[in-house]
Amino acid sequence: MGCSSCSTGKGGQPRGCKNNGTCGTDGCNKLTVFDWLSNMALPSGQQSFDCVEVRFKNSRKEFFRNSEKLPLSMGDVVATEAASGHDVGIVTLTGELVKVQMKKKKTDWEDPSLPKIYRKASQRDVDVWTAVRNKEEEVKKKSRELAIALGLQMKISDIEYQGDGSKATFYYTADERVDFRQLIKDMARAFNVRIEMRQIGFRQEASRLGGVGSCGRELCCSTWLTDFRSVNTSSARYQQLSLNPQKLAGQCGKLKCCLNYELDAYLDALQEFPKTDVKLQTRKGKAICQKIDIFKGFLWYAYEENSANWHKLMLDQVQEIIGKNQDNVKVESLEEYASEIAEEDTKREFENVVGQDSLTRFDQPKKKRKNKTRKKRNHKRATKKRG
């Protein structure tokens, strides 16, 4: 992701907006919405939509009513209504698309209790907002020390200050219920602000902190993923993945969300395959399914008495055997079906753009010239001796 402020600087190096995810054009943030109606004029007589979308720290976005009819555009810093005092955020969307977003988030735009926008942020508001944002890391470190001193089994992962600096929200994760009443008293005494503790899950923690996954890309939960669907080991079984918790778990310690991305495609493909608990009846014994290759249409079966020796069969062959078994007919053995499959050559020959020429093809003419010069010299020497 990038914005117009992140263009190339001197010497070809990226200049960067140096705003750490809070750039004014909202191009480096999570769930950025492009306002494709910004250059279109409203029909005559129609009033512009009076609600705007405002983004705060990380991915927290809320809707506010522009009751003062302020001329707002994307990237404006505004002071908004809060439970007590005011908060400071950045406008991310205005106009008719806000109505679409509110409908998507199931927010009623006709609700009279919808919070309001007070004003465009003054320089003093921005200075206070920047000052409290800069000390969040120091406060987080101190709050963790207070929690450890009290022996609480919790992890404070993130802190968000209100724009006016009167309130701080502490996000934490814990396996069990935590009694943090004494912790709130100690933090209120140490930081001199109102404290709000909010427990989040491990997936929400990874979404707020961000990171790079095993695929080499940014975490899906920190870039575009909004809902966290349940993921279980059956998703890995359907995709024929090894049940290795170290490979299947993400940075949050839970199963990776991407295990559900292609699950529906695998379930559709598996409908053509027989169930793995179906046994093949042969004269040599019963055979159990050991492995399935969905892409190539191969199945591997092994006898119950000899599970180490696998036999490779095609899908139509397995269906033929199952059809005969349903008619109370046992096939001779799996070997006669496996012998019909010609072993494919798994080696792939790669060709370069210049053909299968040798890398020293340009040196060959030079060797020929040397041989010719040597022949000429030897011929001259022979003629001189004869003369």
LINJOSUL-V752487 format. One record per residue. N is the residue number from 1. SS is DSSP state (2 for helix, 1 for strand, 0 for the rest). BURIAL is 1 if it has 16 or more other ideal C-beta (glycine too) atoms within 10 Angstrom, else 0. D_LAST is the distance of its C-alpha to the last C-alpha in Angstrom with 2 decimals. Layout:
BEGIN
<<N & SS & BURIAL & D_LAST> <N & SS & BURIAL & D_LAST>>
END
This chain:
BEGIN
<<1 & 0 & 0 & 84.44> <2 & 0 & 0 & 84.34> <3 & 0 & 1 & 86.30> <4 & 2 & 0 & 85.79> <5 & 2 & 0 & 86.35> <6 & 2 & 1 & 83.37> <7 & 0 & 0 & 80.70> <8 & 1 & 0 & 77.47> <9 & 0 & 0 & 77.80> <10 & 2 & 0 & 75.40> <11 & 2 & 0 & 71.84> <12 & 2 & 0 & 72.13> <13 & 0 & 0 & 74.50> <14 & 1 & 0 & 77.67> <15 & 0 & 0 & 80.58> <16 & 0 & 0 & 83.34> <17 & 0 & 1 & 86.99> <18 & 0 & 0 & 87.82> <19 & 0 & 0 & 91.06> <20 & 0 & 0 & 90.28> <21 & 0 & 0 & 91.37> <22 & 0 & 1 & 94.12> <23 & 0 & 1 & 92.30> <24 & 0 & 1 & 94.47> <25 & 0 & 1 & 92.81> <26 & 0 & 1 & 93.35> <27 & 0 & 1 & 89.78> <28 & 0 & 1 & 88.92> <29 & 0 & 1 & 91.93> <30 & 0 & 1 & 92.99> <31 & 0 & 0 & 94.26> <32 & 0 & 1 & 93.54> <33 & 0 & 0 & 95.10> <34 & 0 & 0 & 93.71> <35 & 0 & 1 & 96.55> <36 & 0 & 0 & 95.39> <37 & 0 & 0 & 98.83> <38 & 0 & 0 & 98.70> <39 & 0 & 0 & 97.76> <40 & 0 & 0 & 100.31> <41 & 0 & 0 & 103.77> <42 & 0 & 0 & 106.90> <43 & 0 & 0 & 109.12> <44 & 0 & 0 & 111.95> <45 & 0 & 0 & 114.91> <46 & 0 & 0 & 113.12> <47 & 0 & 0 & 113.22> <48 & 0 & 0 & 110.16> <49 & 0 & 1 & 110.26> <50 & 0 & 1 & 111.90> <51 & 1 & 1 & 110.04> <52 & 1 & 1 & 106.73> <53 & 1 & 1 & 104.39> <54 & 1 & 1 & 103.80> <55 & 1 & 1 & 101.26> <56 & 0 & 1 & 101.88> <57 & 0 & 1 & 99.78> <58 & 0 & 1 & 97.22> <59 & 0 & 1 & 98.09> <60 & 0 & 0 & 101.85> <61 & 1 & 1 & 102.92> <62 & 1 & 1 & 106.49> <63 & 1 & 1 & 108.31> <64 & 1 & 1 & 110.69> <65 & 1 & 1 & 113.03> <66 & 0 & 1 & 112.48> <67 & 0 & 0 & 116.18> <68 & 0 & 0 & 115.78> <69 & 0 & 0 & 113.48> <70 & 0 & 0 & 110.79> <71 & 0 & 0 & 107.66> <72 & 0 & 1 & 105.22> <73 & 0 & 0 & 101.58> <74 & 0 & 1 & 98.85> <75 & 0 & 0 & 97.98> <76 & 0 & 1 & 101.37> <77 & 1 & 1 & 102.83> <78 & 1 & 1 & 106.47> <79 & 1 & 1 & 109.42> <80 & 1 & 1 & 110.92> <81 & 1 & 0 & 114.10> <82 & 0 & 1 & 114.13> <83 & 0 & 0 & 116.76> <84 & 0 & 0 & 117.63> <85 & 0 & 0 & 116.12> <86 & 1 & 1 & 113.07> <87 & 1 & 1 & 109.47> <88 & 1 & 1 & 106.36> <89 & 1 & 1 & 103.68> <90 & 1 & 1 & 101.16> <91 & 1 & 1 & 101.85> <92 & 1 & 1 & 99.33> <93 & 1 & 1 & 100.83> <94 & 0 & 1 & 103.48> <95 & 0 & 1 & 104.93> <96 & 2 & 0 & 105.37> <97 & 2 & 1 & 102.61> <98 & 2 & 1 & 104.80> <99 & 2 & 0 & 107.31> <100 & 2 & 0 & 104.63> <101 & 2 & 1 & 103.69> <102 & 2 & 1 & 107.35> <103 & 2 & 0 & 107.89> <104 & 2 & 0 & 104.89> <105 & 0 & 0 & 106.28> <106 & 0 & 0 & 109.78> <107 & 0 & 0 & 111.31> <108 & 0 & 0 & 114.29> <109 & 0 & 0 & 113.80> <110 & 0 & 0 & 117.52> <111 & 0 & 0 & 118.51> <112 & 0 & 0 & 120.66> <113 & 0 & 0 & 119.67> <114 & 0 & 1 & 116.02> <115 & 0 & 1 & 115.00> <116 & 1 & 0 & 114.59> <117 & 1 & 1 & 112.21> <118 & 1 & 1 & 113.97> <119 & 1 & 0 & 111.68> <120 & 1 & 0 & 108.20> <121 & 0 & 1 & 107.23> <122 & 0 & 0 & 107.91> <123 & 2 & 0 & 105.77> <124 & 2 & 0 & 108.14> <125 & 2 & 1 & 107.81> <126 & 2 & 0 & 104.02> <127 & 2 & 0 & 104.12> <128 & 2 & 1 & 106.43> <129 & 2 & 1 & 104.41> <130 & 2 & 0 & 101.14> <131 & 2 & 0 & 102.76> <132 & 2 & 1 & 104.10> <133 & 2 & 1 & 100.84> <134 & 2 & 0 & 98.96> <135 & 0 & 0 & 101.19> <136 & 2 & 0 & 100.99> <137 & 2 & 0 & 98.31> <138 & 2 & 0 & 100.33> <139 & 2 & 1 & 103.48> <140 & 2 & 1 & 101.69> <141 & 2 & 0 & 100.51> <142 & 2 & 1 & 104.02> <143 & 2 & 1 & 105.64> <144 & 2 & 0 & 103.39> <145 & 2 & 0 & 104.46> <146 & 2 & 1 & 108.11> <147 & 2 & 1 & 107.61> <148 & 2 & 0 & 105.93> <149 & 2 & 0 & 108.77> <150 & 0 & 0 & 111.28> <151 & 0 & 0 & 109.31> <152 & 0 & 1 & 108.95> <153 & 0 & 0 & 106.45> <154 & 0 & 1 & 105.05> <155 & 1 & 0 & 102.01> <156 & 1 & 1 & 102.46> <157 & 1 & 1 & 99.39> <158 & 1 & 1 & 100.14> <159 & 1 & 1 & 102.68> <160 & 1 & 1 & 103.72> <161 & 1 & 1 & 105.94> <162 & 0 & 1 & 108.25> <163 & 0 & 1 & 107.49> <164 & 0 & 1 & 110.46> <165 & 0 & 1 & 109.72> <166 & 0 & 1 & 113.08> <167 & 1 & 1 & 111.83> <168 & 1 & 1 & 108.89> <169 & 1 & 1 & 107.94> <170 & 1 & 1 & 106.31> <171 & 1 & 1 & 104.32> <172 & 1 & 1 & 104.09> <173 & 1 & 1 & 103.13> <174 & 0 & 0 & 104.98> <175 & 0 & 0 & 105.22> <176 & 0 & 0 & 108.98> <177 & 0 & 0 & 111.88> <178 & 0 & 1 & 111.96> <179 & 0 & 0 & 115.06> <180 & 0 & 1 & 113.82> <181 & 2 & 0 & 117.20> <182 & 2 & 0 & 116.81> <183 & 2 & 1 & 113.23> <184 & 2 & 0 & 114.47> <185 & 2 & 0 & 117.02> <186 & 2 & 1 & 114.45> <187 & 2 & 1 & 111.96> <188 & 2 & 0 & 114.69> <189 & 2 & 0 & 115.73> <190 & 2 & 0 & 112.17> <191 & 2 & 1 & 110.90> <192 & 0 & 0 & 114.20> <193 & 0 & 1 & 113.55> <194 & 1 & 0 & 114.92> <195 & 1 & 1 & 112.97> <196 & 1 & 0 & 112.19> <197 & 1 & 1 & 110.50> <198 & 1 & 0 & 108.69> <199 & 1 & 0 & 107.15> <200 & 0 & 1 & 104.05> <201 & 0 & 0 & 101.94> <202 & 2 & 1 & 98.54> <203 & 2 & 1 & 96.90> <204 & 2 & 1 & 98.72> <205 & 2 & 1 & 97.56> <206 & 2 & 1 & 93.90> <207 & 2 & 1 & 94.56> <208 & 2 & 1 & 95.96> <209 & 2 & 1 & 93.39> <210 & 0 & 0 & 90.29> <211 & 0 & 0 & 86.94> <212 & 1 & 0 & 83.68> <213 & 0 & 1 & 83.69> <214 & 0 & 0 & 81.21> <215 & 0 & 0 & 79.70> <216 & 0 & 0 & 78.61> <217 & 0 & 0 & 81.13> <218 & 1 & 0 & 84.47> <219 & 0 & 1 & 87.40> <220 & 2 & 1 & 88.98> <221 & 2 & 1 & 92.44> <222 & 2 & 1 & 91.63> <223 & 0 & 1 & 90.05> <224 & 0 & 0 & 91.69> <225 & 0 & 1 & 93.59> <226 & 0 & 0 & 97.36> <227 & 0 & 0 & 99.03> <228 & 0 & 1 & 98.30> <229 & 0 & 0 & 98.74> <230 & 0 & 0 & 99.21> <231 & 0 & 1 & 96.09> <232 & 0 & 0 & 96.39> <233 & 2 & 0 & 94.09> <234 & 2 & 0 & 94.66> <235 & 2 & 1 & 92.42> <236 & 2 & 1 & 89.54> <237 & 2 & 0 & 90.42> <238 & 2 & 1 & 90.38> <239 & 0 & 0 & 86.87> <240 & 0 & 0 & 85.64> <241 & 0 & 0 & 85.00> <242 & 0 & 0 & 85.18> <243 & 0 & 0 & 88.45> <244 & 0 & 0 & 86.91> <245 & 2 & 0 & 89.34> <246 & 2 & 0 & 86.70> <247 & 2 & 0 & 84.63> <248 & 2 & 1 & 87.56> <249 & 1 & 0 & 89.51> <250 & 0 & 1 & 89.00> <251 & 0 & 1 & 89.56> <252 & 0 & 1 & 93.30> <253 & 0 & 0 & 93.32> <254 & 0 & 1 & 94.42> <255 & 1 & 1 & 92.49> <256 & 0 & 1 & 90.11> <257 & 2 & 1 & 91.61> <258 & 2 & 1 & 88.41> <259 & 2 & 1 & 89.20> <260 & 2 & 0 & 91.66> <261 & 0 & 0 & 89.32> <262 & 0 & 0 & 87.74> <263 & 2 & 1 & 90.53> <264 & 2 & 0 & 92.07> <265 & 2 & 0 & 88.78> <266 & 2 & 0 & 88.43> <267 & 2 & 0 & 92.05> <268 & 2 & 0 & 91.53> <269 & 2 & 0 & 88.42> <270 & 2 & 1 & 90.21> <271 & 0 & 0 & 92.92> <272 & 0 & 0 & 90.60> <273 & 0 & 1 & 89.95> <274 & 0 & 1 & 92.51> <275 & 0 & 0 & 94.31> <276 & 0 & 0 & 92.75> <277 & 0 & 0 & 95.92> <278 & 0 & 0 & 95.69> <279 & 0 & 0 & 94.65> <280 & 1 & 1 & 92.83> <281 & 1 & 1 & 94.62> <282 & 1 & 1 & 92.38> <283 & 0 & 0 & 93.06> <284 & 0 & 0 & 91.07> <285 & 1 & 0 & 93.18> <286 & 1 & 0 & 93.72> <287 & 1 & 1 & 90.81> <288 & 1 & 0 & 91.06> <289 & 1 & 1 & 89.00> <290 & 1 & 0 & 86.75> <291 & 1 & 0 & 84.66> <292 & 1 & 1 & 84.30> <293 & 1 & 0 & 81.35> <294 & 0 & 1 & 83.07> <295 & 0 & 0 & 79.95> <296 & 0 & 0 & 78.22> <297 & 0 & 0 & 81.45> <298 & 1 & 1 & 80.91> <299 & 1 & 1 & 83.52> <300 & 1 & 1 & 83.15> <301 & 1 & 1 & 85.88> <302 & 1 & 1 & 86.52> <303 & 1 & 1 & 89.09> <304 & 0 & 0 & 91.99> <305 & 0 & 0 & 91.25> <306 & 0 & 0 & 87.56> <307 & 0 & 0 & 87.22> <308 & 0 & 0 & 83.77> <309 & 0 & 0 & 82.10> <310 & 1 & 1 & 81.88> <311 & 1 & 1 & 81.34> <312 & 1 & 1 & 79.89> <313 & 1 & 1 & 81.82> <314 & 1 & 1 & 81.85> <315 & 2 & 1 & 84.93> <316 & 2 & 0 & 85.79> <317 & 2 & 1 & 85.48> <318 & 2 & 1 & 87.91> <319 & 2 & 0 & 90.33> <320 & 2 & 0 & 90.14> <321 & 2 & 1 & 90.99> <322 & 2 & 0 & 93.86> <323 & 2 & 0 & 95.19> <324 & 2 & 0 & 95.26> <325 & 2 & 1 & 96.95> <326 & 2 & 0 & 99.63> <327 & 0 & 0 & 100.32> <328 & 0 & 0 & 100.69> <329 & 0 & 0 & 97.40> <330 & 0 & 0 & 95.01> <331 & 1 & 1 & 91.29> <332 & 0 & 0 & 89.43> <333 & 0 & 1 & 87.23> <334 & 0 & 1 & 85.10> <335 & 2 & 0 & 81.92> <336 & 2 & 0 & 81.98> <337 & 2 & 1 & 82.16> <338 & 2 & 1 & 79.53> <339 & 0 & 0 & 77.06> <340 & 0 & 0 & 77.23> <341 & 0 & 0 & 75.69> <342 & 0 & 0 & 71.95> <343 & 0 & 0 & 70.45> <344 & 0 & 0 & 68.88> <345 & 0 & 0 & 65.59> <346 & 0 & 0 & 66.58> <347 & 0 & 0 & 63.07> <348 & 0 & 0 & 62.41> <349 & 0 & 0 & 58.96> <350 & 0 & 0 & 58.47> <351 & 0 & 0 & 56.07> <352 & 0 & 0 & 54.83> <353 & 0 & 0 & 54.74> <354 & 0 & 0 & 50.98> <355 & 0 & 0 & 50.95> <356 & 0 & 0 & 49.64> <357 & 0 & 0 & 46.30> <358 & 0 & 0 & 44.83> <359 & 0 & 0 & 45.39> <360 & 0 & 0 & 41.65> <361 & 0 & 0 & 40.87> <362 & 0 & 0 & 39.71> <363 & 0 & 0 & 37.14> <364 & 2 & 0 & 35.37> <365 & 2 & 0 & 33.33> <366 & 2 & 0 & 31.98> <367 & 2 & 0 & 30.68> <368 & 2 & 0 & 28.93> <369 & 2 & 0 & 27.19> <370 & 2 & 0 & 26.00> <371 & 2 & 0 & 24.58> <372 & 2 & 0 & 22.73> <373 & 2 & 0 & 21.25> <374 & 2 & 0 & 20.17> <375 & 2 & 0 & 18.45> <376 & 2 & 0 & 16.58> <377 & 2 & 0 & 15.50> <378 & 2 & 0 & 14.41> <379 & 2 & 0 & 12.46> <380 & 2 & 0 & 10.61> <381 & 2 & 0 & 10.01> <382 & 2 & 0 & 8.76> <383 & 2 & 0 & 6.21> <384 & 2 & 0 & 5.06> <385 & 2 & 0 & 5.42> <386 & 2 & 0 & 3.79> <387 & 0 & 0 & 0.00>>
END
